[in-house]
Amino acid sequence: MRVRWTRPAVVDLTRICDYTQEHFGAAKARNTALTIYESAAWLKTFPNLGRPGRKPGTREVVIPNLPILIIYRVLDAHVEVARILHGARKWP
């Protein structure tokens, strides 16, 4: 199974990394990006990882050691990463 990222998810990741770099430095931003990307990659092997999402048809994975949620959908041929959100952000 493949993992595909939607445009909003890519924008979310970019914004999270920009914020992290501005407030905590480039090394922390790189580590954050890598942690998020690697967590999403687990969905290839474990597409039902996490919990049922708050929005119908979605699932959510909380990233360990980060206040970040990966919101995704399991489709026939792939997993679609829909959003990457801060856990305190109102969703949906």
VENGI-V132285 format. One record per residue. SS is DSSP state (hx for helix, st for strand, lp for the rest). PHI is phi in whole degrees, 0 to 359 (NA if undefined). PSI is psi in radians with two decimals (* if undefined). Layout:
SS,PHI,PSI + SS,PHI,PSI
This chain:
lp,NA,2.43 + st,261,2.76 + st,249,2.14 + st,245,2.47 + st,256,2.33 + lp,281,2.83 + hx,302,-0.79 + hx,301,-0.62 + hx,293,-0.70 + hx,295,-0.74 + hx,297,-0.75 + hx,302,-0.83 + hx,298,-0.73 + hx,298,-0.78 + hx,295,-0.72 + hx,299,-0.78 + hx,292,-0.68 + hx,299,-0.80 + hx,298,-0.80 + hx,298,-0.73 + hx,296,-0.76 + hx,297,-0.67 + hx,262,-0.43 + hx,230,-0.10 + lp,103,2.87 + hx,294,-0.68 + hx,297,-0.76 + hx,295,-0.68 + hx,297,-0.75 + hx,297,-0.77 + hx,297,-0.69 + hx,296,-0.81 + hx,299,-0.78 + hx,296,-0.74 + hx,298,-0.77 + hx,295,-0.81 + hx,298,-0.79 + hx,294,-0.63 + hx,296,-0.71 + hx,294,-0.59 + hx,296,-0.50 + hx,299,-0.39 + hx,293,-0.35 + hx,300,-0.80 + hx,272,-0.61 + lp,235,1.30 + lp,294,-0.32 + lp,255,0.38 + lp,299,2.61 + lp,91,-2.73 + st,237,2.83 + st,301,2.45 + lp,282,2.87 + lp,286,-0.40 + lp,260,2.32 + lp,306,2.41 + lp,84,0.09 + lp,242,2.88 + st,230,2.81 + st,227,2.38 + st,241,2.23 + st,272,2.25 + lp,277,2.17 + lp,303,2.41 + lp,69,0.12 + lp,226,2.56 + lp,275,0.86 + st,239,2.44 + st,247,2.40 + st,260,2.08 + st,260,2.19 + st,214,2.91 + st,236,2.46 + st,263,2.03 + lp,251,3.14 + lp,302,-0.93 + lp,256,-0.13 + st,201,2.98 + st,255,2.31 + st,250,2.00 + st,283,1.98 + st,272,-0.76 + st,210,2.76 + st,233,1.93 + st,233,2.63 + st,292,2.43 + lp,301,-0.45 + lp,275,-0.16 + lp,285,2.43 + lp,291,2.20 + lp,215,2.29 + lp,281,*
